[in-house]
Amino acid sequence: MRALSTLAVGSIIAAVAFGLTACTPEAPMPVPSETADPSASATPEPTVAPEPELDPQGTAVDNLAYFDKVNRALITQGGSLDGRSFIDNLVQAGFSKPTMEVTPDRTSINAQADQIQFSVRINGTCLIGQYGNGKYNGVAADLLSDGKCLVGTTRPIDW
């Protein structure tokens, strides 16, 4: 019985292999990680943008959000939306009246103007607003070569 058959050798190897795998330990149990701090949030709290404010040392770009907020608030309130109303509202919001310009509310044939424009010079730049047909638009721009913000005829702000 010196020679074992190939089948017998194969059976012995299979039995030994099975026996060895049966002796190996099971997969390690996962260890729970530290529990998260309940006060810590997985997602950061959204930050609320601060309300725009007048920055007297800033440029038109720095103050555009505030300028727009002030003008849109006036429009939302309703009432008279003529040039004087916009100028008075901007003065009340802290802008300097001597730095302002406004186009006429009436045309050369004394009809109501479809659009009015108004502006504030601030630190060598311009805030320009335009209102008409129920729509408002505000922009920041450079001064014109004549040192003004508006092109064309403006009216005196003498009130």
C-alpha positions as CSV (number, residue, x, y, z in Angstrom):
1,M,0.0,0.0,0.0
2,R,2.9,2.1,-0.7
3,A,1.4,3.9,-3.4
4,L,-1.8,5.9,-2.9
5,S,-4.0,6.4,-5.8
6,T,-4.4,9.9,-7.2
7,L,-8.0,9.9,-6.1
8,A,-7.0,9.1,-2.6
9,V,-4.4,11.8,-2.5
10,G,-6.8,14.3,-3.8
11,S,-9.4,13.4,-1.2
12,I,-6.8,13.8,1.6
13,I,-5.8,17.2,0.3
14,A,-9.4,18.3,0.1
15,A,-10.1,17.1,3.6
16,V,-7.1,18.9,5.1
17,A,-8.0,22.1,3.2
18,F,-11.5,21.9,4.5
19,G,-10.3,21.3,8.0
20,L,-8.0,24.2,7.9
21,T,-10.7,26.6,6.7
22,A,-13.0,25.4,9.4
23,C,-10.4,26.4,12.0
24,T,-9.8,29.9,10.8
25,P,-11.5,32.6,12.8
26,E,-14.6,34.3,11.4
27,A,-14.2,37.8,9.9
28,P,-13.5,40.3,12.6
29,M,-16.6,42.1,14.0
30,P,-16.7,45.8,13.2
31,V,-15.9,48.0,16.1
32,P,-18.3,50.9,16.5
33,S,-16.7,54.2,15.9
34,E,-17.1,57.1,18.3
35,T,-20.5,58.5,18.3
36,A,-20.8,61.9,16.6
37,D,-21.2,64.9,18.9
38,P,-24.9,65.7,18.7
39,S,-24.2,69.4,18.8
40,A,-22.1,69.1,15.6
41,S,-24.0,69.4,12.4
42,A,-23.1,67.3,9.3
43,T,-24.0,70.3,7.1
44,P,-22.9,73.8,7.9
45,E,-25.6,76.3,8.8
46,P,-26.3,78.6,5.9
47,T,-25.0,82.1,6.4
48,V,-27.4,85.0,5.9
49,A,-25.9,87.8,3.8
50,P,-25.9,91.0,5.7
51,E,-28.3,93.7,4.7
52,P,-26.7,96.2,2.3
53,E,-25.6,99.5,3.9
54,L,-24.4,102.8,2.7
55,D,-20.6,102.9,2.6
56,P,-19.7,106.6,2.2
57,Q,-16.0,105.7,1.6
58,G,-16.9,103.1,-1.0
59,T,-17.4,103.3,-4.7
60,A,-20.5,102.9,-6.8
61,V,-19.9,99.2,-7.1
62,D,-19.6,98.9,-3.3
63,N,-22.9,100.8,-2.8
64,L,-25.0,99.4,-5.7
65,A,-26.9,96.8,-3.6
66,Y,-27.9,99.5,-1.1
67,F,-28.8,102.0,-3.9
68,D,-31.0,99.3,-5.5
69,K,-32.6,98.3,-2.2
70,V,-33.5,101.9,-1.4
71,N,-35.0,102.5,-4.8
72,R,-36.9,99.3,-4.9
73,A,-38.4,100.0,-1.5
74,L,-39.8,103.3,-2.8
75,I,-41.3,101.6,-5.8
76,T,-42.9,98.9,-3.7
77,Q,-44.5,101.5,-1.5
78,G,-46.2,103.0,-4.5
79,G,-47.3,106.6,-4.5
80,S,-45.6,109.3,-6.6
81,L,-42.6,107.9,-8.5
82,D,-41.3,111.1,-10.0
83,G,-37.7,112.4,-10.0
84,R,-38.2,114.4,-6.8
85,S,-39.5,111.3,-5.0
86,F,-36.5,109.3,-5.9
87,I,-34.1,112.1,-5.0
88,D,-35.8,112.7,-1.6
89,N,-35.8,109.0,-0.9
90,L,-32.0,108.7,-1.6
91,V,-31.3,111.7,0.6
92,Q,-33.3,110.1,3.4
93,A,-31.3,107.0,2.9
94,G,-28.0,108.9,3.5
95,F,-26.9,109.9,0.0
96,S,-25.7,113.5,-0.5
97,K,-28.1,115.7,-2.5
98,P,-25.4,118.0,-4.0
99,T,-23.9,114.9,-5.7
100,M,-27.2,114.0,-7.4
101,E,-28.6,114.5,-10.9
102,V,-32.1,113.8,-12.2
103,T,-33.7,114.0,-15.7
104,P,-37.0,116.0,-16.2
105,D,-40.3,114.4,-15.4
106,R,-42.0,116.1,-18.3
107,T,-41.1,116.1,-22.0
108,S,-40.6,119.3,-24.1
109,I,-44.3,119.2,-25.0
110,N,-45.2,118.9,-21.3
111,A,-46.2,115.2,-21.5
112,Q,-45.2,112.8,-18.7
113,A,-41.8,111.4,-19.4
114,D,-41.8,107.6,-20.0
115,Q,-38.5,107.1,-18.2
116,I,-36.6,109.1,-15.6
117,Q,-33.0,108.7,-14.6
118,F,-31.3,109.8,-11.4
119,S,-27.8,109.4,-10.2
120,V,-25.4,109.9,-7.3
121,R,-21.7,110.6,-7.7
122,I,-19.8,108.7,-5.0
123,N,-16.0,108.8,-4.7
124,G,-15.3,109.3,-8.4
125,T,-17.9,106.8,-9.6
126,C,-21.7,106.9,-10.4
127,L,-24.8,105.1,-9.2
128,I,-27.4,105.4,-11.9
129,G,-31.1,104.4,-11.6
130,Q,-33.7,104.4,-14.2
131,Y,-37.4,104.0,-13.7
132,G,-40.3,103.8,-16.2
133,N,-43.1,101.6,-17.4
134,G,-43.1,99.9,-14.1
135,K,-39.5,98.7,-14.3
136,Y,-36.4,99.7,-12.4
137,N,-32.7,99.2,-13.2
138,G,-29.7,100.3,-11.4
139,V,-26.0,100.3,-12.5
140,A,-22.6,101.4,-11.3
141,A,-20.6,103.3,-13.8
142,D,-17.6,105.6,-14.3
143,L,-17.9,109.4,-14.3
144,L,-18.3,110.9,-17.8
145,S,-15.6,113.1,-19.1
146,D,-17.5,116.2,-18.0
147,G,-17.6,114.9,-14.3
148,K,-21.3,114.1,-14.5
149,C,-23.1,110.8,-14.4
150,L,-26.1,111.4,-16.8
151,V,-25.9,112.2,-20.4
152,G,-28.2,114.9,-21.7
153,T,-30.5,117.4,-20.0
154,T,-30.9,117.2,-16.3
155,R,-33.0,119.5,-14.1
156,P,-31.9,121.5,-11.1
157,I,-32.3,119.9,-7.7
158,D,-33.3,123.1,-6.0
159,W,-35.8,122.0,-3.3
